[in-house]
Amino acid sequence: MRIMEVWALVALGYWLFMLWDTVRSRKWMFSLPRSAGDAGFNIEKSNGRENRKISAAPGLMGSRPSVPDTPLVSVIIAAKEEEASIADTVRHLLGQTYPKLEIIAVNDRSRDATGRRLDELRRWSESREGITVPLRVIHITSLPSGWLGKNHALYQGYLQARGKYLLFTDADVQFDPHTVADAVRYMQEQHADHLTLAPRMLARGFWLKAFVHYFFFALSLFIRPWRVNDDLQHRHGMGVGAFNLITRRAYERIGTHEAIAMRPDDDLQLGRQVKRARLRQRLASGVRHISVEWYPGLSEAVRGLEKNIFSGFGYRISFAVLGVIGQLALFLFPIAGIVLASGWAAAAFALSVFLMLTVYFLLIRSIVGGGGIEVLALPVTVSLLCYVVSRSVWLTLRQGGIYWRGTFYSLKELRQMKDPNS
């Protein structure tokens, strides 16, 4: 049997398994239920760009009915050079309908106007009669050794937090007014210790959308995030930086951010630590509750991933190489095989591509709430992600580490602090 025919059988077998696994796992693909009400995301298009608007329910800023056993939720945001988005994010949180909330915004050594905008927002919120949510601002001026900046900032926010629940989020997330209320209720109904939400990903332009969708498609096949909702397994966990809601008890049990102090993928590692501690975790689609613009453009996405994608392979060159080879062999080459092969091998490649597209649409519509014509760019986006992984490895090795939010971390430090349970 020729190499082309073996390759065709391997690709067909892989995509048959992935389709079976995806269909079988749909019972674990949850969505955060919406509460009754008129509030929600209203996404309008203007000049070909998506504009996000939040329509608030009547009396949003005024009445916040509370019951005695309603837990206090502490929202903790780490912000570094986020002057363009931080005020908008905090205002969305100040408009939450959840009755017991505090917001702790941590300015992590920003050199732009982030700190000033947070201070102005705090003074503004204190002067408004309808806003009863405490807003505290922490300014960090130095970073101790053994910490990545974001992880240290989130940990400092936790030290100031009083809530029974802790919500770790990013500085560029847009929230539906009912998000926290719906999330807390869902956690309580599920008896969960940790809830993480996959946001609606806003991308400008065809090529960025195509790359973002392919990245999350490939990532989902690599880590199969829906497995976290299987309470019988404790190896696979998940966390999304846009929304990690965890009980204080669970957070302290996993060792807080001190346990993942040098992980650039802190959100994912937090979720993994929750599972390994045999705590109850839920991952749900939050496309109707939160949205985020991951990167403003394709070039920014490429540069951003170059900094941290190697960490997803545990800084192991062999794993990264296998990741690139796997993408080329199972995602890109089957498309080429339709033309290059003949007879039953070409038919097997064609069926593999059909199965791949089926899995793509099933997952993308579940993960990011969309998916369409951008799939035509798949050969380009596969090649681009392989390039990003390869360049990330090369840059990290050449520099001897990574530059993360303005600070250099050596590869020796990063490898010493990699997941101790891996």
C-alpha positions in Angstrom: 0.0 0.0 0.0 1.4 3.4 -1.0 2.0 6.3 1.4 -0.8 8.3 -0.2 -3.3 5.5 0.5 -2.1 5.0 4.1 -2.4 8.7 4.6 -5.9 8.7 3.2 -7.0 6.0 5.6 -5.4 7.7 8.6 -7.1 11.0 7.8 -10.5 9.3 7.2 -10.2 7.4 10.5 -9.3 10.5 12.4 -12.3 12.6 11.1 -14.7 9.7 11.6 -13.6 9.5 15.2 -13.8 13.3 15.7 -17.3 13.4 14.2 -18.4 10.5 16.5 -16.8 12.1 19.5 -18.4 15.5 18.8 -21.9 14.1 18.3 -21.5 11.9 21.4 -20.3 14.8 23.4 -23.1 17.3 22.6 -24.8 16.2 25.8 -21.9 18.0 27.6 -22.1 21.2 25.5 -24.0 23.6 27.7 -25.3 27.1 27.3 -25.8 29.6 30.1 -29.6 30.0 30.3 -30.9 33.6 30.1 -33.2 35.1 32.7 -36.6 36.5 31.7 -36.3 40.1 30.6 -35.7 42.4 27.8 -32.0 43.1 28.4 -29.5 41.6 25.9 -26.9 42.2 23.3 -27.8 44.3 20.3 -25.1 44.1 17.7 -25.5 46.5 14.9 -23.4 46.9 11.8 -22.1 50.3 10.7 -19.7 50.7 7.8 -19.1 47.0 7.8 -18.0 46.9 11.5 -19.9 45.5 14.4 -20.9 47.9 17.1 -21.8 46.5 20.5 -24.7 48.0 22.4 -26.3 46.8 25.7 -30.0 47.5 26.1 -30.8 47.7 29.8 -33.9 46.6 31.5 -36.0 49.4 33.0 -34.8 50.5 36.4 -31.5 48.7 35.9 -29.4 51.1 38.0 -32.0 51.5 40.7 -33.8 48.6 42.3 -31.6 45.6 43.2 -33.8 43.3 45.2 -31.8 41.1 47.5 -32.5 38.1 49.7 -30.5 37.3 52.9 -28.7 34.2 51.4 -27.6 36.0 48.2 -23.8 35.5 48.1 -21.5 38.5 47.6 -19.7 38.3 44.3 -16.3 40.0 44.0 -15.4 40.9 40.4 -11.6 41.2 39.9 -10.2 42.8 36.8 -6.5 43.0 35.9 -5.7 45.9 33.5 -2.4 46.9 31.9 -2.4 49.5 29.2 -6.2 49.1 28.7 -7.2 52.8 28.6 -9.3 52.2 25.5 -11.6 49.5 27.0 -11.4 49.5 30.8 -14.0 52.2 31.4 -16.5 50.6 29.2 -16.0 47.2 30.9 -16.4 48.6 34.4 -19.5 50.5 33.4 -21.1 47.3 32.1 -20.3 45.7 35.5 -21.7 48.6 37.4 -24.9 48.1 35.5 -25.4 44.4 36.5 -28.8 43.5 38.0 -27.2 41.1 40.5 -27.9 42.6 44.0 -24.7 41.9 45.9 -21.6 42.9 43.9 -18.2 44.5 44.4 -15.7 45.4 41.7 -12.0 45.5 42.2 -10.0 46.9 39.3 -6.3 46.3 39.5 -4.1 48.7 37.5 -1.0 46.6 36.8 1.9 49.0 36.2 0.2 50.7 33.3 2.1 53.5 31.5 -0.9 54.9 29.7 -4.1 56.5 31.2 -5.5 53.3 32.6 -5.0 54.2 36.2 -6.3 57.7 35.7 -9.5 56.5 34.0 -10.1 54.0 36.8 -9.8 56.7 39.4 -12.1 59.0 37.5 -14.6 56.1 37.1 -14.5 55.4 40.8 -15.2 59.0 41.7 -18.0 59.1 39.1 -19.6 56.0 40.5 -19.5 57.3 44.1 -21.3 60.5 43.0 -24.2 58.7 41.2 -27.2 58.0 43.4 -28.3 54.9 41.4 -25.0 53.1 41.6 -24.6 51.1 44.8 -21.8 48.8 43.7 -18.6 49.4 45.5 -15.7 50.1 43.1 -12.2 49.8 44.4 -9.0 50.5 42.4 -5.6 49.0 43.3 -2.5 50.5 41.7 0.5 48.1 41.4 3.8 49.8 40.8 6.3 46.9 40.9 6.3 43.2 40.2 7.9 40.7 42.6 10.0 37.9 41.2 8.3 34.6 40.5 5.2 36.2 39.1 3.7 37.1 35.8 2.1 40.5 36.0 -1.5 39.5 35.3 -1.4 36.6 37.7 0.0 38.8 40.4 -2.6 41.5 39.8 -5.5 39.0 40.1 -4.0 37.6 43.3 -3.8 41.1 44.8 -7.4 41.7 43.9 -8.3 38.5 45.7 -6.5 39.6 48.8 -8.8 42.7 48.9 -12.0 40.8 47.9 -14.7 40.0 50.5 -17.0 37.9 48.3 -18.0 34.3 48.7 -17.8 34.1 44.9 -14.8 35.5 42.9 -15.2 36.5 39.2 -11.9 36.9 37.4 -12.4 38.7 34.1 -10.5 40.7 31.5 -10.5 44.4 30.9 -12.1 44.3 27.5 -15.2 42.2 28.1 -18.7 43.4 27.4 -21.4 42.1 29.8 -25.1 41.7 29.4 -26.8 43.2 32.4 -28.0 39.8 33.7 -24.7 38.0 33.3 -23.7 37.7 36.9 -27.2 37.0 38.1 -27.7 34.2 35.5 -24.2 32.8 36.2 -24.6 32.6 40.0 -28.0 31.0 39.7 -26.7 28.5 37.2 -23.7 27.6 39.5 -26.1 27.1 42.4 -28.4 24.9 40.3 -25.5 22.8 39.1 -23.9 22.7 42.6 -20.7 23.8 40.8 -17.5 25.2 42.3 -16.4 26.9 39.1 -18.1 28.2 36.0 -16.3 29.4 33.0 -18.0 31.0 29.9 -17.0 31.0 26.3 -17.7 34.5 25.0 -19.0 35.7 21.7 -15.9 36.5 19.7 -16.1 39.8 17.7 -13.8 39.9 14.8 -13.4 42.7 12.2 -13.0 41.6 8.6 -13.1 38.3 6.8 -9.5 37.1 7.4 -9.4 37.8 11.1 -12.8 36.1 11.6 -11.5 33.1 9.6 -8.3 32.8 11.7 -10.1 33.3 15.0 -12.7 30.6 14.1 -10.0 28.2 12.9 -7.9 28.8 16.0 -10.7 27.9 18.3 -11.7 24.9 16.2 -8.2 23.5 16.3 -7.9 24.2 20.0 -11.2 22.5 20.7 -10.1 19.4 18.9 -6.8 19.4 20.8 -8.2 19.9 24.3 -11.9 18.9 23.7 -13.1 21.4 26.4 -16.6 19.9 26.8 -15.1 17.0 28.7 -14.9 19.3 31.8 -18.7 18.9 32.2 -18.2 15.1 32.7 -18.1 14.9 36.5 -16.6 11.4 36.4 -13.2 12.6 35.0 -10.7 14.8 36.7 -7.8 15.1 34.3 -9.2 17.7 31.9 -10.2 21.2 33.1 -11.0 24.4 31.3 -10.9 28.1 32.1 -11.6 31.2 29.9 -10.0 34.5 30.8 -13.2 36.5 29.9 -15.2 34.7 32.7 -13.9 32.5 35.5 -16.4 32.5 38.4 -15.3 30.4 41.3 -16.2 30.0 44.9 -13.7 31.4 47.4 -13.4 28.0 49.1 -12.5 26.3 45.8 -10.1 29.0 44.8 -8.2 28.7 48.1 -8.3 24.9 47.9 -6.4 24.9 44.5 -3.8 27.3 45.9 -5.0 30.6 44.4 -3.0 32.2 41.6 0.2 31.4 43.6 0.0 27.9 42.2 0.1 29.1 38.6 2.1 32.3 39.2 4.3 31.9 36.1 1.7 30.5 33.6 0.8 32.8 30.7 -2.2 30.5 30.2 -3.4 31.2 33.7 -7.1 31.0 32.8 -6.7 27.5 31.4 -4.5 26.4 34.3 -7.0 27.7 36.8 -9.6 25.4 35.3 -7.3 22.4 35.2 -6.4 22.9 38.9 -10.1 22.9 39.8 -10.7 19.6 38.1 -7.6 18.0 39.6 -8.8 19.0 43.0 -11.9 16.9 42.2 -14.2 20.0 42.4 -17.3 20.4 40.2 -16.8 22.5 37.1 -19.0 23.8 34.4 -18.1 25.2 31.0 -21.0 26.8 29.1 -21.4 29.0 26.0 -21.9 32.6 27.0 -22.4 34.1 23.6 -25.7 35.7 24.7 -24.1 37.1 27.9 -20.6 38.3 27.2 -18.6 39.4 24.1 -15.0 40.2 23.5 -12.9 41.5 20.7 -10.0 39.1 20.9 -7.7 41.2 18.7 -8.3 44.3 16.6 -6.7 42.8 13.5 -5.0 39.8 12.0 -1.5 41.0 12.5 -2.2 41.7 16.2 -3.6 38.2 16.6 -0.5 36.7 15.1 1.9 38.8 17.3 -0.2 38.0 20.4 -0.2 34.3 19.9 3.5 34.2 19.1 4.1 35.3 22.7 2.2 32.6 24.5 1.1 29.7 22.2 4.3 27.8 23.1 3.2 27.7 26.7 0.2 25.6 25.6 2.6 22.9 24.7 4.3 23.1 28.1 7.4 24.7 26.4 8.2 21.2 25.0 9.6 21.4 21.5 8.5 17.8 20.6 4.9 18.6 21.5 4.9 21.7 19.4 6.4 19.8 16.4 3.8 17.1 16.7 1.1 19.8 16.8 2.3 21.4 13.5 2.7 18.0 11.8 -0.7 16.9 13.0 -2.4 20.1 11.6 -0.6 19.7 8.2 -1.3 16.0 7.9 -5.0 16.0 9.1 -6.3 19.5 8.3 -4.4 20.7 5.2 -3.1 17.7 3.3 -6.5 16.0 2.9 -7.6 19.0 0.9 -4.5 18.7 -1.3 -5.0 14.9 -1.5 -8.3 15.3 -3.3 -6.3 16.6 -6.3 -3.0 14.7 -5.8 -4.5 11.2 -5.2 -6.5 9.0 -7.5 -9.1 6.2 -7.2 -10.4 5.3 -3.8 -7.7 7.4 -2.0 -9.0 10.6 -3.6 -12.6 9.6 -2.5 -11.3 8.9 1.0 -9.7 12.4 1.1 -12.9 14.0 -0.2 -14.9 12.2 2.5 -12.3 13.3 5.1 -12.7 17.0 4.1 -16.5 16.7 4.2 -16.3 15.2 7.7 -13.9 17.9 8.8 -16.3 20.7 7.6 -19.2 19.0 9.4 -17.2 18.9 12.7 -16.1 22.5 12.1 -19.7 23.8 11.8 -20.9 21.8 14.8 -18.2 23.1 17.0 -17.9 26.7 15.8 -21.6 27.4 16.1 -21.5 25.9 19.6 -18.3 27.8 20.7 -18.5 31.2 19.2 -22.1 31.4 18.0 -21.4 31.7 14.3 -19.5 30.2 11.4 -20.0 30.4 7.7 -18.2 31.4 4.5 -14.9 32.0 6.3 -14.4 28.2 6.2 -13.3 28.7 2.6 -10.1 30.2 3.9 -9.2 26.9 5.8 -6.1 26.1 3.8 -4.7 29.6 4.5 -5.7 29.6 8.2 -4.2 26.2 8.8 -0.9 27.3 7.3 -1.0 30.5 9.2 -1.5 28.8 12.6 1.4 26.4 11.8 3.6 29.4 11.1 2.5 31.0 14.4 3.3 27.9 16.4 6.7 27.5 14.7 7.6 31.2 15.1 6.5 31.1 18.7 8.9 28.2 19.4 11.7 29.9 17.5 11.3 33.3 19.2 11.1 31.8 22.7 14.3 29.8 22.1 16.1 32.7 20.5 15.2 35.1 23.3 15.6 32.5 26.0 12.1 33.3 27.2 9.1 35.6 26.5 8.2 39.2 26.8 4.8 39.3 28.5 3.0 42.7 29.1 6.3 44.5 29.1 8.3 42.1 31.3 10.8 39.5 30.3 10.5 36.0 31.7 13.3 33.4 31.1 12.5 30.0 29.7 14.2 28.5 32.7 11.7 30.3 35.0 8.7 29.3 32.8 9.7 25.7 32.7 10.3 25.5 36.4 6.8 26.9 37.1 5.0 24.8 34.5 1.9 22.8 35.6 3.2 20.5 38.4 0.5 17.9 37.6 1.3 17.6 33.9 
